[in-house]
Amino acid sequence: MTSTLPLHMYIRPLIIEDAEQSCELEAKGFPEHERASLEKIKFRLTACPELCSGLFIREFEGKELKSETLIGHIMATKIPKSANGVTLITLESMGEVHSESSDTIGIHSLVIDPEFQKKNLATLLLTDYIQKLSNQEIGIRISIIAHEALVPFYERVGFQQQGENKDVQKDTQFASTKWIDMVKELVKEEYDN
């Protein structure tokens, strides 16, 4: 793998027409029991496309856009409020669930095509995502569950550990690894005029 970044990278909200590419990307990036199905992807892109972001490489022919290839994405929904005040990812919220009244965005998938990993593209995509959500005031926090090995990555981007996710550990498919709840508060950036 080379360390150079691809030319013509572009981050934009995902739309329903991106569902097939998103499904292919999930298959490249996650084991079968962790990836979202095409149905879940279509649900998320229909129910809350403003919470789903894609990193694309654009190819041009002269000045004309020839194609867009999805190399990374974030898929999220607003997850149902919990009684304890800190809303975290649950097995239920990972399904086809979007609670518009919630103030917590649950990231269900952050993936970069393996061909483009180790280039800080996940940091680029997640930082862009956090900044946009903060400034749009869509929610007040982001919640995610992470493999224990990925905790340092999320901490570098500002997420804080909330402990082991006991709900997800109940599922035999997910129980083979330790999942950590992490939360990032969203703060709108103020600019001087």
VOBA-1610 file (N, C-alpha, C; in pm, whole numbers, padded with zeros to 5 digits, always signed):
BEGIN
Met+00083-00118+00000Met+00000+00000+00000Met+00087+00125+00000Thr+00046+00223-00075Thr+00119+00348-00078Thr+00057+00445+00021Ser+00136+00541+00066Ser+00087+00633+00168Ser+00024+00758+00108Thr+00022+00770-00023Thr-00036+00890-00083Thr-00189+00882-00079Leu-00249+00999-00064Leu-00395+01006-00061Leu-00450+01005-00202Pro-00568+00949-00220Pro-00629+00950-00353Pro-00667+01093-00394Leu-00660+01119-00523Leu-00701+01249-00575Leu-00852+01261-00576His-00901+01382-00575His-01044+01411-00590His-01131+01342-00486Met-01089+01348-00359Met-01174+01296-00251Met-01283+01397-00223Tyr-01398+01346-00182Tyr-01514+01432-00161Tyr-01602+01368-00054Ile-01645+01447+00044Ile-01736+01398+00147Ile-01871+01463+00122Arg-01976+01378+00121Arg-02112+01429+00103Arg-02210+01338+00175Pro-02331+01390+00201Pro-02433+01302+00260Pro-02463+01186+00166Leu-02490+01071+00224Leu-02528+00955+00143Leu-02676+00967+00105Ile-02709+00913-00010Ile-02847+00911-00059Ile-02883+00766-00091Ile-03011+00742-00112Ile-03058+00606-00134Ile-02988+00540-00254Glu-02950+00619-00353Glu-02879+00563-00469Glu-02740+00509-00434Asp-02691+00541-00314Asp-02561+00492-00268Asp-02572+00360-00192Ala-02692+00308-00177Ala-02715+00190-00092Ala-02631+00069-00136Glu-02627+00041-00266Glu-02551-00076-00313Glu-02402-00062-00282Gln-02345+00057-00310Gln-02203+00077-00280Gln-02177+00068-00129Ser-02270+00120-00049Ser-02255+00110+00097Ser-02257-00035+00144Cys-02344-00114+00084Cys-02352-00256+00119Cys-02222-00328+00082Glu-02167-00298-00034Glu-02040-00357-00076Glu-01926-00315+00017Leu-01928-00191+00061Leu-01825-00141+00152Leu-01835-00210+00288Glu-01956-00228+00338Glu-01976-00300+00464Glu-01918-00441+00454Ala-01939-00508+00340Ala-01889-00643+00320Ala-01736-00647+00320Lys-01673-00542+00268Lys-01526-00536+00267Lys-01470-00507+00406Gly-01544-00431+00486Gly-01490-00381+00611Gly-01527-00455+00738Phe-01633-00535+00733Phe-01681-00600+00855Phe-01704-00748+00835Pro-01684-00830+00941Pro-01725-00970+00932Pro-01877-00976+00913Glu-01924-01084+00860Glu-02065-01097+00823Glu-02160-01063+00938His-02130-01108+01060His-02222-01087+01173His-02222-00942+01223Glu-02129-00858+01176Glu-02124-00718+01221Glu-02173-00620+01115Arg-02188-00661+00993Arg-02224-00566+00886Arg-02374-00547+00876Ala-02409-00430+00827Ala-02551-00398+00804Ala-02597-00462+00675Ser-02719-00511+00677Ser-02778-00568+00555Ser-02820-00454+00462Leu-02846-00488+00337Leu-02893-00389+00241Leu-03024-00327+00291Glu-03109-00406+00355Glu-03236-00354+00407Glu-03211-00249+00515Lys-03119-00276+00608Lys-03088-00177+00714Lys-03026-00051+00654Ile-02940-00068+00556Ile-02878+00047+00491Ile-02985+00132+00423Lys-03075+00067+00350Lys-03183+00142+00283Lys-03272+00212+00385Phe-03300+00146+00497Phe-03380+00209+00603Phe-03311+00336+00651Arg-03182+00326+00683Arg-03108+00442+00736Arg-03100+00555+00633Leu-03081+00519+00507Leu-03070+00622+00403Leu-03206+00684+00369Thr-03313+00618+00407Thr-03447+00672+00385Thr-03494+00750+00509Ala-03475+00692+00628Ala-03525+00753+00752Ala-03444+00875+00796Cys-03315+00872+00775Cys-03230+00980+00827Cys-03103+00997+00744Pro-03117+01032+00617Pro-02998+01048+00533Pro-02903+01156+00583Glu-02956+01254+00657Glu-02870+01361+00711Glu-02770+01310+00814Leu-02789+01186+00862Leu-02697+01127+00960Leu-02601+01027+00897Cys-02604+01016+00765Cys-02519+00921+00693Cys-02429+00997+00597Ser-02299+00973+00608Ser-02201+01049+00530Ser-02108+00955+00457Gly-02070+00995+00335Gly-01982+00911+00254Gly-01858+00984+00208Leu-01748+00911+00201Leu-01622+00961+00147Leu-01604+00895+00010Phe-01598+00978-00092Phe-01594+00929-00230Phe-01465+00973-00299Ile-01425+00894-00397Ile-01324+00937-00493Ile-01399+00964-00621Arg-01379+01083-00673Arg-01445+01122-00798Arg-01347+01110-00913Glu-01395+01055-01023Glu-01316+01049-01147Glu-01378+01145-01247Phe-01290+01220-01313Phe-01337+01318-01411Phe-01284+01283-01549Glu-01360+01316-01646Glu-01319+01309-01785Glu-01326+01453-01835Gly-01210+01516-01845Gly-01209+01660-01870Gly-01266+01728-01747Lys-01370+01808-01765Lys-01436+01874-01652Lys-01563+01801-01611Glu-01598+01695-01681Glu-01720+01619-01653Glu-01694+01512-01547Leu-01786+01502-01451Leu-01778+01395-01351Leu-01813+01264-01418Lys-01719+01170-01414Lys-01738+01039-01478Lys-01798+00939-01379Ser-01744+00937-01255Ser-01795+00841-01156Ser-01757+00884-01016Glu-01828+00827-00919Glu-01797+00844-00777Glu-01787+00705-00717Thr-01676+00677-00651Thr-01656+00549-00585Thr-01652+00571-00435Leu-01741+00505-00363Leu-01748+00515-00218Leu-01632+00439-00156Ile-01549+00508-00076Ile-01437+00441-00010Ile-01448+00445+00143Gly-01549+00515+00193Gly-01570+00521+00337Gly-01708+00573+00368His-01765+00528+00479His-01894+00585+00518His-01916+00579+00668Ile-02009+00662+00712Ile-02063+00660+00848Ile-02213+00644+00833Met-02270+00546+00902Met-02414+00523+00903Met-02463+00540+01046Ala-02568+00619+01062Ala-02619+00645+01197Ala-02769+00667+01194Thr-02829+00657+01312Thr-02968+00692+01335Thr-02973+00765+01469Lys-03086+00828+01497Lys-03108+00879+01633Lys-03162+00761+01712Ile-03097+00734+01825Ile-03133+00614+01901Ile-03227+00653+02016Pro-03317+00561+02053Pro-03416+00590+02158Pro-03349+00633+02289Lys-03415+00726+02357Lys-03365+00776+02486Lys-03368+00666+02590Ser-03269+00670+02678Ser-03266+00573+02787Ser-03309+00641+02916Ala-03348+00562+03012Ala-03398+00615+03138Ala-03289+00679+03223Asn-03163+00634+03206Asn-03056+00681+03292Asn-02994+00814+03248Gly-03041+00872+03139Gly-02989+01001+03096Gly-02878+00994+02993Val-02803+00884+02988Val-02699+00867+02886Val-02747+00759+02790Thr-02784+00800+02671Thr-02838+00708+02572Thr-02724+00636+02501Leu-02727+00504+02505Leu-02621+00422+02447Leu-02678+00326+02344Ile-02591+00271+02261Ile-02630+00174+02159Ile-02679+00046+02228Thr-02789-00008+02176Thr-02843-00136+02224Thr-02864-00227+02103Leu-02890-00353+02129Leu-02923-00445+02019Leu-03044-00393+01944Glu-03145-00344+02017Glu-03265-00292+01953Glu-03234-00173+01863Ser-03151-00080+01911Ser-03122+00041+01832Ser-03041+00011+01707Met-02976-00105+01702Met-02899-00143+01583Met-02988-00195+01471Gly-03115-00214+01500Gly-03210-00261+01398Gly-03260-00144+01315Glu-03376-00161+01260Glu-03436-00055+01179Glu-03514+00038+01272Val-03437+00117+01348Val-03494+00206+01449Val-03435+00346+01429His-03524+00446+01426His-03483+00587+01422His-03584+00664+01505Ser-03536+00727+01610Ser-03622+00801+01702Ser-03595+00951+01683Glu-03671+01014+01597Glu-03647+01154+01560Glu-03642+01246+01681Ser-03717+01216+01787Ser-03721+01304+01905Ser-03597+01290+01994Ser-03515+01191+01970Ser-03395+01170+02052Ser-03290+01278+02022Asp-03209+01307+02122Asp-03100+01402+02102Asp-02964+01331+02090Thr-02968+01197+02076Thr-02845+01118+02065Thr-02838+01048+01929Ile-02728+01070+01860Ile-02702+01006+01732Ile-02619+00881+01760Gly-02668+00767+01714Gly-02596+00642+01733Gly-02527+00602+01604Ile-02394+00603+01605Ile-02319+00557+01487Ile-02318+00405+01489His-02369+00347+01381His-02374+00202+01369His-02261+00148+01284Ser-02202+00235+01202Ser-02099+00188+01110Ser-02007+00302+01072Leu-01879+00280+01091Leu-01774+00367+01037Leu-01676+00272+00971Val-01662+00286+00840Val-01577+00193+00766Val-01504+00266+00654Ile-01379+00226+00635Ile-01297+00271+00522Ile-01258+00146+00444Asp-01269+00153+00312Asp-01229+00042+00226Asp-01087-00001+00265Pro-01064-00131+00288Pro-00931-00178+00327Pro-00818-00128+00235Glu-00847-00109+00108Glu-00747-00059+00014Glu-00698+00082+00049Phe-00781+00157+00123Phe-00748+00296+00154Phe-00725+00319+00304Gln-00712+00213+00381Gln-00687+00228+00525Gln-00542+00270+00550Lys-00516+00313+00672Lys-00383+00358+00717Lys-00342+00489+00650Lys-00440+00572+00615Lys-00413+00703+00555Lys-00485+00814+00631Asn-00530+00784+00753Asn-00604+00878+00838Asn-00738+00921+00778Leu-00793+00842+00686Leu-00920+00878+00624Leu-01038+00860+00721Ala-01029+00764+00812Ala-01135+00747+00912Ala-01139+00871+01003Thr-01023+00921+01040Thr-01017+01042+01122Thr-01073+01161+01044Leu-01037+01173+00919Leu-01088+01281+00834Leu-01240+01275+00825Leu-01294+01158+00794Leu-01438+01142+00777Leu-01512+01167+00909Leu-01462+01112+01019Leu-01530+01128+01148Leu-01521+01272+01198Thr-01408+01336+01180Thr-01393+01476+01222Thr-01488+01566+01143Asp-01496+01545+01013Asp-01590+01620+00929Asp-01733+01597+00976Tyr-01766+01474+01006Tyr-01901+01435+01050Tyr-01936+01506+01181Ile-01845+01501+01277Ile-01869+01564+01407Ile-01888+01715+01391Gln-01804+01777+01312Gln-01813+01922+01291Gln-01948+01959+01228Lys-01990+01886+01126Lys-02117+01916+01061Lys-02235+01897+01156Leu-02235+01787+01231Leu-02345+01764+01325Leu-02347+01870+01435Ser-02230+01910+01482Ser-02222+02013+01586Ser-02282+02143+01537Asn-02247+02183+01417Asn-02293+02311+01365Asn-02437+02309+01318Gln-02490+02192+01285Gln-02630+02182+01242Gln-02726+02165+01359Glu-02672+02140+01477Glu-02752+02122+01598Glu-02860+02014+01581Ile-02820+01901+01525Ile-02911+01788+01504Ile-02930+01708+01632Gly-02832+01709+01719Gly-02838+01637+01845Gly-02737+01697+01941Ile-02729+01639+02062Ile-02633+01693+02159Ile-02516+01598+02186Arg-02528+01474+02136Arg-02418+01379+02156Arg-02422+01271+02049Ile-02305+01206+02036Ile-02292+01089+01949Ile-02254+00972+02039Ser-02318+00859+02016Ser-02288+00736+02089Ser-02241+00631+01988Ile-02145+00551+02031Ile-02093+00445+01945Ile-02049+00329+02034Ile-02050+00208+01979Ile-01983+00097+02047Ile-01861+00062+01964Ala-01752+00036+02032Ala-01626+00011+01963Ala-01562-00117+02014His-01496-00187+01922His-01410-00297+01966His-01306-00237+02060Glu-01270-00313+02160Glu-01174-00263+02260Glu-01047-00208+02195Ala-00999-00273+02089Ala-00876-00229+02022Ala-00890-00093+01954Leu-01014-00051+01923Leu-01037+00077+01855Leu-01062+00193+01951Val-01069+00165+02080Val-01095+00271+02179Val-00995+00386+02168Pro-00864+00361+02156Pro-00770+00474+02144Pro-00797+00563+02023Phe-00839+00504+01911Phe-00874+00585+01793Phe-00987+00681+01826Tyr-01095+00630+01883Tyr-01210+00715+01915Tyr-01176+00817+02023Glu-01092+00780+02119Glu-01050+00877+02221Glu-00974+00994+02158Arg-00891+00967+02058Arg-00817+01075+01990Arg-00911+01175+01923Val-01029+01129+01884Val-01125+01216+01817Val-01221+01280+01919Gly-01204+01249+02047Gly-01281+01315+02152Gly-01390+01233+02218Phe-01402+01106+02185Phe-01501+01021+02251Phe-01450+00980+02389Gln-01543+00960+02481Gln-01508+00917+02617Gln-01572+00781+02644Gln-01495+00695+02711Gln-01544+00562+02746Gln-01655+00570+02850Gln-01757+00486+02832Gln-01867+00478+02927Gln-01872+00339+02993Gly-01780+00251+02956Gly-01779+00116+03011Gly-01814+00013+02905Glu-01815-00111+02948Glu-01846-00222+02857Glu-01995-00224+02826Asn-02030-00249+02700Asn-02170-00256+02660Asn-02223-00395+02694Lys-02304-00402+02798Lys-02357-00531+02845Lys-02468-00583+02755Asp-02546-00493+02694Asp-02659-00535+02611Asp-02610-00611+02488Val-02512-00556+02419Val-02461-00619+02297Val-02390-00750+02331Gln-02327-00757+02447Gln-02257-00879+02487Gln-02353-00996+02505Lys-02483-00970+02522Lys-02582-01077+02537Lys-02601-01156+02408Asp-02574-01090+02296Asp-02594-01154+02165Asp-02474-01243+02136Thr-02499-01370+02108Thr-02389-01464+02087Thr-02300-01427+01969Gln-02357-01359+01867Gln-02276-01318+01753Gln-02173-01212+01793Phe-02211-01124+01885Phe-02123-01015+01925Phe-02038-01048+02047Ala-02072-01153+02120Ala-02009-01184+02247Ala-01864-01230+02235Ser-01818-01259+02115Ser-01680-01308+02100Ser-01576-01199+02120Thr-01618-01075+02128Thr-01525-00965+02149Thr-01584-00868+02250Lys-01500-00788+02312Lys-01547-00690+02410Lys-01585-00561+02336Trp-01706-00510+02365Trp-01757-00387+02304Trp-01762-00278+02411Ile-01710-00163+02378Ile-01704-00051+02472Ile-01797+00060+02425Asp-01882+00109+02517Asp-01967+00225+02489Asp-01881+00350+02495Met-01899+00437+02396Met-01826+00563+02392Met-01922+00674+02352Val-01900+00793+02407Val-01988+00906+02382Val-01904+01030+02355Lys-01953+01112+02262Lys-01891+01242+02231Lys-02001+01346+02236Glu-01982+01447+02321Glu-02076+01559+02327Glu-02052+01648+02207Leu-02160+01699+02148Leu-02149+01789+02033Leu-02156+01933+02082Val-02059+02012+02039Val-02052+02152+02080Val-02042+02237+01955Lys-02137+02330+01940Lys-02136+02418+01824Lys-02017+02511+01832Glu-01945+02523+01720Glu-01830+02612+01714Glu-01878+02754+01689Glu-01827+02847+01767Glu-01862+02988+01749Glu-01749+03056+01673Tyr-01787+03137+01576Tyr-01688+03209+01496Tyr-01706+03358+01515Asp-01595+03430+01521Asp-01600+03576+01527Asp-01627+03630+01388Asn-01706+03733+01379Asn-01734+03798+01250Asn-01629+03902+01219
//
